[in-house]
Amino acid sequence: MRGGFIVEPLGPSHDRAGFACGIDALDRYFRHQAGQDVRRRVTACFVAREISTGGIAGFYTLSADGILLGGIPAVLAKRLPRYPSVPVARLGRLAVAIAYQGAKLGGALLWDAVDRAVRSEVAVYALVVDAKDERAETFYRHHGFVALESMPRTLLLPLKAV
């Protein structure tokens, strides 16, 4: 890591063209689709901008979602009302540029997303993420996420515990 960062909503002044995290699908999404999704209000995108250079060091997306109560681990579900679904915030994508990988920026972005979900005026029970592979699943489990019983690569972090 070269300097300090500020996490802010993606805006038209952010240069997305040079972003590269090493995962083609995430790079393409950020360069070509993220802005459209934000304008359509289907997701919110937040970027870690290096203060000294203005470069984008990483990003994540958040959106509203719901998950079926029956899929939540029993130890957590027993404390919830018996509604068919539970409101959650979904962490759709999280990526760190290659130059910043290994410097704990991914964890900082994750906790920024948790903080935004907790502070939201729209009530959500948990932050949910779909881990794309074993490495991502290990990352989220390290940060306290637990797997949903019906979908092992879908993990959740109850926000009340944060």
C-alpha positions in Angstrom: 0.0 0.0 0.0 1.4 3.4 -0.9 -0.8 5.8 1.0 -4.1 6.6 2.7 -7.4 5.8 1.2 -10.9 7.2 1.3 -13.9 5.0 0.6 -16.6 6.9 -1.3 -19.5 6.2 -3.7 -18.5 5.5 -7.3 -18.9 8.7 -9.4 -18.3 9.9 -12.9 -14.9 11.4 -12.0 -13.5 8.0 -11.0 -11.2 6.5 -13.6 -12.2 2.9 -13.9 -10.4 2.1 -17.2 -7.1 1.0 -15.6 -8.5 -1.1 -12.7 -7.2 -4.6 -12.7 -7.7 -7.1 -9.8 -6.6 -10.2 -11.8 -10.2 -11.6 -12.1 -11.5 -10.8 -15.6 -15.2 -10.9 -14.6 -14.7 -8.4 -11.8 -12.5 -6.1 -13.9 -15.0 -6.1 -16.8 -17.9 -5.5 -14.4 -16.2 -2.5 -12.7 -15.0 -1.0 -16.0 -18.2 -1.4 -18.0 -21.2 -2.3 -15.9 -20.9 -0.8 -12.4 -21.8 2.8 -13.4 -24.9 1.6 -15.3 -26.0 -0.5 -12.3 -25.6 2.5 -10.0 -27.6 4.8 -12.4 -30.3 2.2 -12.5 -30.4 1.9 -8.7 -29.9 -1.8 -8.7 -26.7 -1.6 -6.7 -24.5 0.9 -4.9 -20.8 0.8 -5.6 -18.1 2.2 -3.3 -14.5 2.7 -4.2 -11.3 2.9 -2.2 -9.5 5.8 -3.7 -5.9 6.4 -2.9 -5.7 10.0 -1.6 -2.3 10.9 -3.0 -2.8 9.6 -6.6 -6.6 9.5 -7.0 -6.3 5.9 -8.3 -8.9 3.2 -7.5 -7.4 0.6 -5.2 -10.6 -1.5 -4.8 -14.3 -1.5 -4.8 -17.4 -3.3 -3.6 -21.1 -3.3 -4.3 -24.1 -3.4 -2.0 -27.8 -4.0 -2.7 -31.0 -4.9 -0.9 -32.1 -8.5 -0.9 -34.0 -11.1 1.1 -33.2 -14.7 2.0 -35.6 -17.4 3.0 -35.8 -17.9 6.8 -35.6 -21.7 6.3 -32.1 -21.4 4.9 -30.6 -19.5 7.9 -28.8 -21.7 10.4 -31.2 -22.8 13.2 -29.2 -21.2 16.0 -29.7 -17.8 14.3 -33.2 -18.4 12.9 -34.7 -19.2 16.3 -34.3 -15.5 17.3 -36.1 -14.2 14.2 -39.8 -13.6 13.5 -41.4 -16.3 11.5 -41.7 -14.2 8.3 -41.0 -16.2 5.0 -37.9 -14.1 4.2 -35.4 -12.0 6.1 -34.2 -8.6 4.8 -30.4 -8.5 4.1 -27.8 -6.4 2.4 -26.0 -8.3 -0.3 -22.3 -7.7 -0.9 -22.3 -8.4 -4.6 -18.7 -7.9 -5.6 -15.5 -7.0 -3.8 -12.2 -6.6 -5.5 -8.8 -5.1 -4.7 -6.4 -3.9 -7.5 -3.3 -6.1 -8.0 -1.0 -3.4 -6.7 -2.8 -3.4 -3.3 -3.4 -7.1 -2.8 -2.0 -8.5 0.4 -2.2 -5.2 2.3 -5.5 -6.0 4.1 -7.5 -3.5 1.9 -10.0 -6.3 1.2 -10.8 -6.6 4.9 -11.0 -2.8 5.2 -13.5 -2.7 2.3 -15.5 -5.5 3.8 -15.8 -3.7 7.2 -16.7 -0.5 5.4 -19.6 -2.4 3.8 -20.6 -3.9 7.2 -20.6 -0.4 8.7 -22.7 1.0 5.9 -25.3 -1.8 6.3 -25.4 -1.3 10.1 -25.9 2.5 9.7 -28.5 2.2 7.0 -31.9 3.6 7.8 -33.3 0.6 5.9 -33.4 -2.3 8.4 -31.4 -5.4 7.4 -30.7 -8.4 9.5 -27.4 -9.5 8.0 -24.8 -8.9 5.3 -24.9 -11.8 2.8 -22.3 -12.7 0.2 -21.9 -15.5 -2.4 -18.3 -16.7 -2.3 -17.1 -17.4 -5.8 -14.4 -19.9 -4.8 -12.7 -21.6 -1.8 -10.3 -18.7 -1.4 -13.1 -16.2 -1.1 -15.1 -18.4 1.2 -12.0 -18.7 3.5 -11.7 -14.9 3.5 -15.3 -14.4 4.5 -15.2 -17.1 7.2 -12.1 -15.5 8.6 -14.2 -12.3 9.1 -17.0 -14.1 11.0 -19.4 -15.1 8.2 -21.3 -18.4 8.5 -22.6 -20.6 5.6 -26.3 -20.9 4.9 -27.5 -24.4 5.4 -29.1 -24.7 2.0 -26.3 -23.0 0.0 -22.8 -23.6 1.4 -21.0 -20.9 -0.6 -23.6 -18.3 0.5 -22.4 -16.8 3.7 -24.0 -14.4 6.1 -22.9 -12.1 8.9 -25.6 -11.1 11.4 -25.3 -7.4 11.9 -26.6 -7.4 15.5 -23.4 -9.2 16.5 -21.2 -6.6 14.9 
